[in-house]
Each structure stands twice: as structure tokens, then as C-alpha cells.
Amino acid sequence: MAGHSKWANIKAKKSKTDAARAHIFTKIGREIAVAVKMGGPDPENNSRLRDVIAKAKQNNMPNDNILRSIKKASGELNSVNYEEMMYEGYAPGGVAVIVEALTDNKNRTAGDIRHLFDKYGGSLGSTGCVSYLFNRKGVLIVEKTDKTEDDIMVISLEAEADDIIAADDAYEIYTSPQNLENARKVFADAGLNILSSSVEYIPDMYIDPPQDNISSIQKLLEKLEENDDVQNVYHNANLPEEVEEE
């Protein structure tokens, strides 16, 4: 279904301009800060930090930036405390939207997000107004190799995965959030290259918004993604797939 390929969306984001990459690095730096605060600066003993470092490398974030972010969060450099926030609301056409943010100023972030929803014809709602329409899932993306789909199925069963989707050049593996670390290890031990590993909100079902709302929905989602405080945006709309830039 259009717009649902996690790997296609990741590739589209990676192909953005340098200015957009700077935004991505800022967001990843905040994720590193929170991961270090929660589990310490050693990725060997902090699976959340290990996941963020992998994400940073997938987005071509320089090692110096990664190390600086870790040192900053562990107190070796001046650090900023970030708080995890989640906002829920509706885009035009009744599309459910979840926004995850990391912020050092809740009032600023809430105001910015509310402004974007209002500006593009949506509405920011109360906690729980749309999250019941989504499930929290671990999403593992592995590169396609010479292994057959049957091979991948066998590995997925060993990894206790819930579902598998074959993309053009990768497999998307879905599992419970608690099992993501185990699933990643099983696939890595089987010789598969892990392209992405994350915990996300996956909608129970997707809806087809009215055609005349699609432009406003896409603009709202785009502007939310561009906000430095926003880490992830999830929605349940069937939208045209993003086109990768050359």
C-alpha cells in the first residue's frame, strides 16, 4: 500500500539536502542525550544508545558528532536536559497523527506543534485521542542478500517476529518492542546486514483521506518533521510515496 514502506521513507529522508541532514543530526544528538541519561555512555551496556548510534551511522552522521553528543550527555561537556513528550491530533480529513518530541522547553514545543496543526487545517487533541488506533512495534529492516524468502522466514521464526514485508531491496521485520533486541541479534548472527532498527507506532489500519486534503496533510507532516524538537511523526493515511531526490 502506498506510503507504508518504512525503508522507502528512510531512503527518501537520507537523500535530502545538507540543510535537512543538519536537522536530522540535531534530532539524533538529542536522542543520544536521552539514551545516555537513561542508560549511561557505554553502548555495550546501553541498548537504546546502541540503537541511536546505529541510526546515526545510517544517516552518515560523523563519528566526531556522535562522540561529542555522548560526552555532552555524560557531563564531560555542557549538557542540556531533554524531556520526552508525545502529542496527538488530527490532520485534515480525519487523519490520526502522533508526534514524538524531545524538548528542553515544553511550552515552546507545545505551542509550535499546536500552531502547525492549526495552520494546516488540523487540530491538536488530548492524550489518548488517537493513540488507541496504533500499536507499538519493533521494526527491523534488513538488507536483501542471496538468502531466499524461505530462509528469511526461518530466521524470522527463530527471532519470534510477528510479520515480514518484502521491499525492493530489503525486508521489513515487525516484532514486539521487547523482542526487538533479540530479533536484531538473530538476524545479525545469520549474516544479515541491519539497515535500521527502531520502535514505532504502527496504525491498525490506513484510511484514504479526501483528495483535496492530501496537499494540506503532506505539508503538515513535512513541517512537523522539520521542527528540531520533533523526533518522529506517525499517521494512518494512504499518501503518495515520497520521491527520492537524485
N, C-alpha and C positions, 0 to 999 in steps of 0.2 A: 504493500500500500504506500502511496506517495508520502514522502516526508518522514517515514518511520525508520529509515535506515540510520542507526546510530553511527556507523562507520562512515557513511556518506556525509553526514553532518560534521563529523570530526575532520574529515579531509577538507571540506569546504572552509572550515574555520582556519585550518592550518595554511590554506592558500591565500589568506587575507594579506593586506598591505602591512608594511613595517609599523605603521601607526597602530593598526589593530593588534599586531603582535605585542606591542608595548602594553596595551590594555590587558592582554592575556597574561603577560609576565607579572603585572601588578596583582592580578587576581590570584595567580599561583603563589606569589610571595605571601599573600595573606593566608592562603591555605596552609603553607608551610609553617607560618607563625602559630596558627591554631593547633596544628598537629604536634609541634614541638612543645607547646604549653601543656597539651594533654598527655603526651607520652614520652617526652624527652627528646634530645637531639640525635640519638643513635638510631638510624633506620633499621639496624639489625634487630632491635628490640621494640620498634615502634612501627607496626604495620601500616598505620594511617600515614605516617611520614613517608614510608617506603612507597606507598601508592602515589602520593603527591610528587615525589621525586621522579617516579616513572612518568607521570603526566607531564612534568616539566621537561623532561628529555624528549618526550614525544612531540612537544611543541617547540623544540630546538632552543630551549632556554639555556644560556651559557652556564657552565659549571660554576663560574665565579659568582653569578647571580644567585644560584642555588645555595652555595656555601655561605654567602653574605646574609641571605634570608634566615638560614639556620642559626648563624651566630647572633643575628639581631634578636631572634626569638628566644634564644637561650641566655640572653643577658650580656653577651660579650660586647654588643653594640647597643646604642639607644633603641629601645623597643617600644612598640605601640600595642596595646591590648585590644584585640578584636573580639566581638561578640557575634555568635551565630544567630541569625534571625530568619524567619520564614513568613512570607506574605502570600495571601491567597486572594484571588479575584476572578473577574470575568473580562475577557476581551469582547469586542463586538461579535454579535451572532451567537452569544451564549457559550463561547469557548472558555473552558476552565483553564486557569493559569496558576501555577505555583512558582514563586520566586524565592530562591535561597540566597542569602546575603551574609557577608562578613563586614561588620562595621565598627568604627570607633566612635560613632555618633548616631544613636538610634533615631533621634528626632530628625536629623538631616536625611537619613536614608528613607525613613517612612514618608517624609514629605516629598522627596524626589520621586519615589515609586508611585505614590498617590497622584502626583502631578502627571506622570506619564500615562497612567490608566485613564485619567480624566481627559487628557489632551487627545488621545486617540480613540475615544468613544467607549472605553471600558469602565469598569468600576472595581475598586479595591474593596474586598469584603472582610468579614471577621474570620478568626481562626476556625478552621474546620469546614468552611463553606464549600470548598471544592476538593479537599484532600481525600475525602472518602471515595472519590472517583478514581483514585490512583492506588497502586501497590508499590511498596518499596522493594526494589530488586537489585541484586548484584548483576552487573553487566560486564562480561569479559569478551573482548574482541581479539581473536587470534588470526594470524596470517594464514592464508591458504598455502599449502605445500603440495607435495606429491601424495600425501595421505588421502585416501578416498573418504567419501562421506560416511561410509560404514565404519571406517577407522575412527573418524571424529565422533560418531555415535557411541562407539565402545568407550572411548575416552570420557565422553560426557556422562555416560552411565557410572563409570568409576568415580567421576568428580561429583556425582549426585546433582547434576544440573537439571533444571526444570524444563528448559526449552532450547532449541537451536534454530537459528535462522542463517541461511547461506546468502551472503552478499557476493558482489562480483569478485572481490579478491580477498575476502575474509569471512570468518564465521563469527556470528554474534551468539554468545552463550549467556543464558539467563539462569540465575540461581538465587537462593535466598541471600540476604545481606550477610548473615552469619557464616555462610558457606563460601563466600567469595574468595577468601584467602586460601582455603583448601583447594577450591577449583583451579585457582591460578597456579598453585603448586603442581597439581596433577597434570595440567596442560604443559607447563614448563618442563616437567620431568619427562613428558612424552616427546620433547623436542620441538614443540610449537613455539613460535615467536609471539609473545604477548604484545599486542598493539595498544591496548587500552584496558584499564581496569577501574571500575567505579561503582558506586551505589547511587541509584537514580529512582525517580518516581516514574512509573510506567502506568499509563491510563488503562482502565479496564476495557474501554472501547473508544474508538475515534469517531468524531462527528464531522459531517460535511457542512461547513458554515455557508451562509448565503454568498453568492459570487461577489456581490457588491460590498461585502465586508472584508474580503481577503486582503486587499491592499492595506487597510487600517490595522488588521490583525498582524500582518507581517511587519509593519512599521513599528507597532507597539513592542513586539517581541525583539526586533532589532535594537530599538532604543533601550530596552531593559538590559539586553546583553552588553551594550556599550557602557553602561553605568559601572564605574570602578568598584562599587560596593557589592554589586550583584555577581554571584558565583555561577548560578545555574538557573535556567528558566525551563519549565516543563509545561506542556499544554496537550490538549486532546483533540486538536484539529487536523483534518486532512488538508494539507497545504502542498503546493508545488514544491518539488525538491529544489534545494539550493544548487545553483550552478557554480562549479569551481572556476576560479579565475585562472587565466593562462599565465 
